[in-house]
């Protein structure tokens, strides 16, 4: 199985250059780009504002970061089944317009929270953005086969993924820059409040141009158990979620792929939650250093996706997954050792002074390699998940993956919260990630063996 056989690589390159000029692709690309950008703009501004401008307790800051991550993730766990059913049963362009309209209302709450320094308002907006992303997530994968020719789908998918990483990076950097400190030492986020509203409106405008994408009539029993009922919409959240996961996870290759992806995102949830408190309370950096960490992580994951695509030569394969997970673990352990040995500054310092320290660049390098090897691990697994299912079942498969991913991330967040409550330090929670990479390496090896047994590379 290959993403791009050698005879078609030139065509895929042409696809990448021309799709951005087509009405079939550009609106959904811009819409998803702006959604990912706004997610990260708001979350970064909120977390930095709360940690640097509101709370004054290391324990409070670590707890807030963990709770914020959990609130954003929880809707994926609860509502992904409904999102997958809607995406397969309703015009996807109509859903895009619904969620983009909702985003404007959500960001009104978010902007108010940023302006008033009101933590509950910000958390309400964050949870609502999690719901927004839950319903939009399956669409960006499932809509492409309907709007693009079969020889364009992979090129379009690559553009969407690349655009998402760029949006994450841009939103993270801008979110950090728009949280400013005045002469009196107080932190403000007025510009960020305006920014999230402007981006939400632009996303709504872009969503209006997405072409109609009615439900697919293709039907295949290759994934879902033919003995299981396949009704229209099941609005019972628990029953729908359990049914969707059961109907997808009974396929061995999908089960292992989803479990491997879930462990990756569980580790990612722990890392992302601890970056700001780790920077402030352990490394002594200000919000610019925290922004640098988040940006480096995004760049690292994007770089990992490019590296692994080059190594695999276009094949969808898990053969590099075990070594990638192990190298990620080594990098996280190096970050832990550097953090544990760090001598904090007497006051918070900016990026220049942080990097001037002898161990400043090694800390950044270890973080980059954590993300690099993480990207090398997870990107082929997503490609495997989305290219081995029928078009009519892509949204449901992605939704099932999102449910399990979210469950793993919520579980990791709860465990992290409990560890912090019993006195485990912020830097020591990195050891939880190290342990998780060992499980991920095992699952990656198991998936590779399953692929070989099925005749795939």
N, C-alpha and C positions, 0 to 999 in steps of 0.2 A: 504494500500500500504506500503510495507516495502523494505528497502534496503537489509537487510540480515535477513530473517526469522531464528528463533532459530535453526532450523534443518540444516541450511546451513552455519552457522557462522564458524564452524570448516573448512569447505571447502574453505571459503573466506580467512581464515588465511593461509591455505596452498597455495592459489593462490598468496598471497602477497609474500610468501617466494620463490616461484619458477618462477614467471613471469620475474624477473630481470635476470634470466639465459636463457631466450628464445630470439631467433632472431626475433620473432613476436612482442615483446614488448620493449626490451632493447634499440634498436636504436632510436625509437620515444621518449622514456623516456629521454635518454641522450640528444637528440637534443633539446627537449623543456626545459630541465633543463639548458642547456648551453645558450639558448636564453634568458630565464628569468634572469639568472645570469649576462649576458652581458648587458641587459637593465639596470639593477640596478647598476652594476659596473660603466657604463658610466654616467648615470644620477646623481648618488651620487658624483662621482669625479667632474663632470661638475658644479653642483650646489655649492658644497663646494669651488671649485676653484674660481668661479665667486664671490660668496658672501664674502669669506674671503680674496681672493687674488687680485680681480680686482675692485669691486665697493666699495665705501666708504660712500654711502648714504643709510640710513635705508629705505627710500621710493623706491630708485632704486632697492635695494635688494629684497624687498617684491614684487615689480612689476615684476622683472625678474623671481622670483620663480613662480609667477602666470602665466606669459606668457609661461614659459617653460612647465608647466603642461598642459596648453591649447594646445600648439603645438603638444605635444605627443598624446593628446586625439583626436584632430580634425580628423585625418585620420580614426579613428574608426567610426566617425559620417558620413563621406563622402563616405568611401569605403567598409564598412562592407557588403553591399548588393552584391557588386561584389565578395568579398571574399567568401561569403556564396554560391553564384551560382557556382563559380569555384570549391569550395570544393565538391559540390554535383555532378558536371558535368565532372570533370577531375580527372585523377589519382592523388590521394592526395600525394603519394610519389614523383611524379614529381614536384608538387608545393613546397613541402618541399625543394627539391634540388634547385629550382629557388630562393626561399627566402633566403636560406642559402648562396648561391653565392652572392646575393645582399648584404647580411650583411657584407661581407668582404669589398666591395666597400664603403658601408656606414661608416664603422669604420675607413677607410682611411681618410675620411673627419673628423670624430670625433677625431681621434688621432692627426691630424694636428691642429685642434682647440685647443686641450689640450696643445700641445707643444708650439704653437704660442700665447697662451692666447687670441685667436680670438673668441669673443662671437658669431658673425654671423655664422662662420663655425660650432661651436658647436651646435647652434640652428638648422642649416640645417640638421646635422647628427641626432639630436634628433627627428625632424619631420620625417625624413626618417625611423628611427627605429620605429616610430609609425605606418608608412605604413607597415613595415616588420611585426610587431606584429599583425596588422589588418588582414593580409592574412594568417598568421600562426595560429591565435587564434582558428577559427572554426575547424581546422584540428585535433588538439589534442583531441577534444571531438569526432569528427565524425569518426576518423580512428580506434578507439579502437574496436567498434563492428565488424569491418571487419577483424581484425587480431586476436581477442580473441574469445574464446567460450562464449556462453551466461552466463555460470556460472563464467566466469573470468572477465567480463566487469566491474563489480562494484569494484572488488579488484584492477583492473588496474586503474580505475578512481581515487580511493583513493590514489594509489601510485603517480599518476601524480599530484594530488593536494598537497600531502605532499612534493613531489619533488619541486614543484613550490615555496612553502613557504620556504623551505631550500635554494633554489637558491636565492630568494629575500633577505633572511637574509645574506647569504654568499657574494653576490654581493654588498650589502649595506656596510657591514663591510669592505670588501677589498677596495671598492671605497673610503671609508674614510681614510683607512690606507695609501693608495697610493698617497694621496695629502699631501705633506710634506712641511715644512717650513725650509728655510735655515738659516744660522747664521745672514744674513742681514734682516731677517723678511719677505722675499719674499716667495710666495707659488709656488710650482712646481707640475706638474703631469706627468712627463716623464714615470714613471713606470706604471701609469694608461693607458697611450697611448699605451704602448707595450702590456699591459694586455688585452685591448679590442680587439686588432688585433689577439692575440694568441687564445682567446676564440672564436672569429668568425671563425677562421680556423678550430679549433676543432669541432665546430658546423657543419661546412660544411662536414668534414670527417664523423661525426656520421650520418648526413642526407643521405649520400650515401648508408648506409646499411638499410634504412627503406624499408621494402618489398612493392611491388606494392599494390596499393589500388584503383582499378578502380571504376567508379561510381556504386552505388548500384542500382539494378533493382527493389527493393522493392518500392511499391507505396501505399500510404494510404491517404485517404481524411479526416483523423481525425483532422488535424490542419488547413490546408489551405481551404478556401472557395471553393467548387467545381465550383462555378460560375465565379471565377476569372481565367483569363488565366494563364497558367503555361508554358511559353516558355523556350527555352534554355537559352542563355546568353543575358541579356539586359544590354548593355553598357552605357545606359543613367543613370547617377549616381542618379539624383533626382527621376526619375520615378521608377528606380529599388528599391531605398531605401524606397520610399513611399509604393510601392506595397508589398515589403517584410514585412514591419511593419504592414500594413493593413491586410495582409493575416495571420499574426500570432496573432496580438493583439485583433482580434475579439473574441478569445476564452477567456471567463471571467477569468478563473484561471491563464492563461498565462499572461493576461493583468495585473492583480494585482501583480503576482510574479515579472514580469519585472519592474513594477513601483516601487515596494519595493526595488529591487536590485539597481535600478537607483538612488533612493534617498540615499541609502547607499554609493554608489560610488561618488555621488555629495558631500556628507559630507567628504568622504575620500580624495577627490581632494583638498578641502579647507584645511584639516588638513595637508596633505603631503606638500602642497605648503608653508605652514606657519612654518613648523618645523625648517628649518635652520634659517630664519630671527627671529623667536621667540627665539631660543636658543641664537643667537648672540646678538640681540639688546634689548631683554627684560630680558633674564636670565643671559647674560654675559658669556656664555660658548664658548669654541673654537670648532674647527671642530670635535674633538673627542667626545664632548658632543652631537653635532648634529648627529654624526654617532650612538651614543648610543640611541638617541631618535628613529631614523629610525629602528634600530635593535630591540628595545623593542617593537615597533609597529608590526613588523613582527612576533616576538615571541608570542605576545599577540593574534594576529589573528589565528595563528596556534594552540595555546592553546585553544582558543575558539572553534575551529572546533573539537578538541578532547573531550572537555567537553560536547558540545551539542550532539555529537554522543553517548556519554555515557548516558546522560540524556534521550535521545530519544530511547535508546535500539535498534538502527538500523532502526527505522521507519523514513520515509520521512514525516515530519510534521512541520507545522508552529505554533504549539501551544505555543512554547516558544519565538516566534518572538516579540510579543508586549512588554513583560517584558524585553527582551534583549535590545530592542531599548531604552526603558525608562532608564534602568540602564546605557546604554552608554551615554545618555544625562546627567545623574547625574554626571558621571565621567568626561565628558567634562566640565561641569560647575565647578566642583572641580578644574580642571586644569586651568580654567580661573581665579578663585578666587586666587589660589596660584600664578599664573603669575602676576596678577594685584597687589598683595601685595609684590612681590619680590623686594628686594633691590639689584640693579645691582652692580657687582664688579667694581672697578676702571679700571681694565683691564681684557681681556678675560682669563678665567681659564680653566684648564683641568678637566677631569672626576673626579679625586680624590678630588680636592678641591670643585668641584660642589656638590658632594655627601656628603662632610663633613658638608655642611650647614644644619641647622636644618630642613629646608623644602625641601632639595634636594631629599631625598628618597620619601617623599610624592608626589612630582612632578612626579617622575619616576613611582610610584605606580599608580597614577591617569591615566597616559598615558597608562600603561599596561592594566588597567581595561577598558579604552576606546576601545582598540584593542580587548581585550578578549570578551567583550559583543558584539562588532561589528562582530567578527567571529561567535559567537553564533547566531547572527541574520541572517547573509548572507549565511553561508554554507548550511543550510538546504534548502534555497530557490534555490540555484544553483542545489542541488541534485533533488529537485522537478522539476525544469525546464528541466533537462537533462534525467530524467527517466520516464517522462510521454509523450514522443513523439516517433513516429516511427523512426527507424534507418535512413531511407532515408531522414528524415526531420530535423535531429539533427543539422546539420551544419547551415541550414537556420534559425532555431529557435535561435541558439546561436548568429548568425549574427544579427538577429532582436533585440535580447537583447542588443548586443554590440552597435547598432545604438542608441537605446533609452538611454542606459547608458552613451554613449559619449555625446549625446545632453544634458543630465542632468549635466554632469561634466563640459562641456563647459559653460553652463548657470551659474553654480555655480562659475566658474572661472571668468567669466565676471562680475558677481555681486560682487565678492570679489575685483576685480580690481576697480570697481566704488566706492566701500566703502572706499578702500584705498585712492583713488583720492580725496574724499571729507573729508578726515581727520580722518577716523576711524582707531584706532590703531591696530597693529597686534594681540594683545591679545583679543581685542574686537571682531575680526572676529570669534573667537571661539563661540560667542553667536549665530552666524548664524548656526553653527553645532548643537547647543542645540535645536534651533527651528526645524531643519531638523529631529532630532530624534523623535519629537512628530508626525510629518507626517509619519515617518517610522513605528512607533508603531501603528498608525491608519491603515496603509496598511497591516501590519502584522496581525492584528486582523481580518481585512476584508478577507484576504487570508485564515486564519484558518477557518473562518465561511464558506467560499466557499468550502473548502475541506470537512468539516463536512457534508455540504449539498449534496456533491457528494459521500458521503460514505467513505471518506478517513479520517485517524486520524488527 
